[in-house]
Amino acid sequence: MITGRTQVFALLGHPIRHSLSPAMHNELFRRLDIDAVYVALDVAPDRADDVGTAFRTLGLAGCNLTVPFKERVLPSLDALSLAAACAGAVNVVVSEGGRLTGHNTDGEGYLGALREELGVDLAGRDCAILGAGGTGRAVGAALAGAGVASVTWLNRTRARGQAAVEAMAPRFPGVRFASAPLDAAVFSSRPWSLVVNCLSGPGVPLVSGFDVRHLPRGAVWTDANYWMADPPLFAACAAGGVRIQRGIGMLMHQGARSFELFTGRAVDSDTVRGVLDIGGW
């Protein structure tokens, strides 16, 4: 039963009506007998600068954020985790004694799913990340920490990709970082052994035109967007012997970590997977 003492957590973003997060968190609250509720709040992107003020005014206990709020909320926060600082973006905000702390679970969630589902050895891989936003930067930092040889961000805005390089290079001196245009010819210029598509919906038409025939057999193509029924180039990758991974596993690992940050109660990805199955997902 929701009362005046019930803690309120929220997902803030646009669009968010497709999100699985409310079903996941509310079922976990129920199972663990936690007096809390999780709601989805669709916020217009032009109000992104107001999110921090709204969070404090409404007394939210915590929230998840989607683009463009992941970066725009930074000036409103009191502290950042190391992962959030590396990414230059947050997807979890928690109120701790009135102080707002930003976290980023994108990289941790991505690596957890990749290892669990595909058992991939990351050492020495040359990685292309499509998109240098908050998710792309977080994934790049996680891959660098896991021992890949190189990370290249292919981004529509060259300055954004270069900013990711400049932020990461001092932190991971043993990894080669680069940025390049998000272009079909550039993508085809190297036999990437790992490709991570972190682009949102507007990037789908461009990525769909890429040629994956130059990727070596045993390479991995992953897509961070769990909501796409038919992610771009999955069929072409499978036909060429490139292993593929959908974003739902990343969501489960992110969800487990977000729940722990919100409540202090650890849950594993199998538990989250069971919750989503119950919800008909």
N, C-alpha and C positions, 0 to 999 in steps of 0.2 A: 504494500500500500504506500502510495506517495503521500508524504506529510510535509510539514514545514521544515523538518530536519533533513529531508532527503537531499543528498548532494546531487548537483546537476552538472553533467558533462555534456559536451557538444562537439559536433563536427561543423566547422565553418568553411564555406567555400561556395563555388558556383561553376558548373552545375553539380548538385550532390544527390539528386533524387534516386540515382541508381546505386547509391552506396550501400554496402553490406554492413557497415560499422554499427549502426543502431541495433540491428538484429543480433549481432555478435556480442556487443558489450552488455546489452540488457539481459540476454540469456546467461551470460557469465555472472552478472550481478545476482540474478535469481538463484543460480546454482550454488553460489558461495554465500548467499544470504547477506548481501551487502546493500545497505540502504542508499541506493543511488539510481539515477536514471540517465540515459544517454539519448540525446535528440539531435536531429539534423537541422541546421539553420542555413538556409540559402541566402547568402549575402551578396549584394551587387558588388562587382569588382571595384567600382569607383568609390566604394566606402571602405576599402581595405585599410586606409590609414586610421580608421576609427575602431578597429577591432580590439586593440589593447585597452582603450578606454572603456569600451562596452564590456569586455571581460571583467575589469575591475568593478565597474558600476553594478553589474548584475550579480557579482559574487560567484561566478562559475568556479567549480573546483578544478576543472581541467578541460582542455579541448584538443581536437585534432584539426589540422589546417591543410587545405589544398591550395594550389596556385590560384591567384597571385599572392595569397596571404602569407605564404611561407617566408617570403623575404620582406614584405612590407610591414610585418609585425615587429621586426627586429628592434627598431628604436624604442618600442614600448616595453621591452623586457628588462628585467634586472640582472639576469645572468644567462649564460649559455653553457650547454655541455660541450665537451671537446668535439663530439661528432657534429653538433650544430655549428660550431665555430668553423670547422673544416669545410662544411657544406655551404656556409653562408646563408643558411635557411633552416627553418624549424618546421616540423610537422606535429609536434606535441608541445603543449604549454601546460604547466602544472603550477598551481598556486601553493606555495609553501610558506605559511605564516605571513601571508600578504605579499610575498615576493614572487614575481612571475619568472619561472625558469623555462627556457626553451630547450627542447631536445630534438634530435633528428634520428629516427629509426629506419630511414630508407636504406642506408647502406647495410646495417646489421640485418634487416629483414631480407634484403636481396641475397646476401651471402648465406644466410641460414637456409633459405629455400634452394639455392643453387647446390649447396653441399648435400642437403637432404634428398633432393629429387634426382640429381644427376651425378653426384659424387665426383664433381669436377676437380681435377688438380689444377690450380691456378698458376703455379710457379712457371715463370718464363713466358706467359701468354702476352700477345700483343692485342690490346683491347680497343675497340671503337665504341664510343658512347654517343648515341644520336640524341643531341640536346644537352645544353650546358646550364639548364635551370637548376633549381634546388635538388631535385631528384638525381639528375645527371651528375652533379658535383658530389653528392653524398655517395652515390654508387662508385664514382671514381676514387674517392678517398678510401672506401672500404676495399676496393680491388688493390689499390696501391699498398695498403697495409697487409694484404694477403699474399704479396709477393709476385705480382705480375711484372712483366718486363717493361711494358709501356701502356700509357693511357692517352688516347687522342679523342678530344671532343669535336664532333662535327656539329656545327651549330649554324643557324640561319644568320645570326649576328656575330661577326668575327670577334668584336670587342668582348662579348660575353664569354666566348670560348677562351680568349686570351686571359681574361680575368681569372678563370678557373685554373689555368696553368700557373699563373703568378701566385695564386693562393696555395696551391698544392706543392709546387717544386721545393720550397724550403722545408716542408714538413717530411717529405719522402725523397731524400737525396739519391736513393738507389733506383728510382723509377724515372723513365723518360716520359715527359709530358709534352703534349703538343695540342694545337687547335687548328682546325681547318674548316673551310666552308662546307655546309651541308649540301653536297653536290654529288650526283651520280658518278661522275668521272673520278672525283676524289675518292669516293668510297671504293671504286673498283681498282684503285692504284696499289692497294696492299692486300695481302692474303690474311686478313684478320682471323685470329683463332678464337676470339670472343667478341660478339656484338651485343650491345644492350640498347634497345630502343626505349628511350625515356621521353619521347615526344608525345604530346597530347593529341587530341583529335585532329586539329588543323594540320598536323604534320603528316597524317596518314597518306594523302595523295602523293606527296613527294617521295616518301619512303617506298611506297608501292611500286615506283618506277625504277628502283635500284636493281642491279643485276647481281645475284648472289652466286653465280656459277664459278667465280674465281675463289670462293671460300674453300679451304681445304676440308676434306672429309674428316669428321671428328671435331670440327669447329662447333661452337655453340652460339645460337641466336636466342636471346631472351627478350621478352617484352614486358615492361613494367605495368602495362595497362590491363588490369584483370577484367575489365568490363567489356572488352572487345570480343565478340563472338568469333570473328575471323580476323586475327591480327595479320597485318601486312607481311607477305613473303613467307609465311609459315609453310605453305604447300611447296613452294619452290625450294626452300631449305631442306625439307624432308626428302624431296626427290633427289637432292644432290648429296645426301649423306650428312647434312649438317643437323646436329641435335637441336631441338627446340624446347623452349620452356615458357609457359604462360605465367602471367603475373599473379595468379591466385595464391600461389605458395608464398610469394613475397608478402601479400596482404596478410596471410595467416601469421607469419612470423612478426610482421609489424604490429599486428593486433595484439599478439601475446605480449610484446614488449610495452606497447602503449598501456595495456591493462595493468601491467606491473607498475609502471610509472604513476598511473592514476591511483592505484589502491594499495601498493606495497605487497600485493599477492601475486606470486609467480604462477603462470599457467604455461603449458607447453603447446606447441603447434598442433599436436594431435587433438588436444582438447578443443582448440579453436576450430579445427577441421570438423570435429563432431558437432559442435554448435552450429556451424554453417550448414551441415547436412540436415540437421533437425529443422533448420529454417527453410528447407526446400531449395537450397542453393546448390 
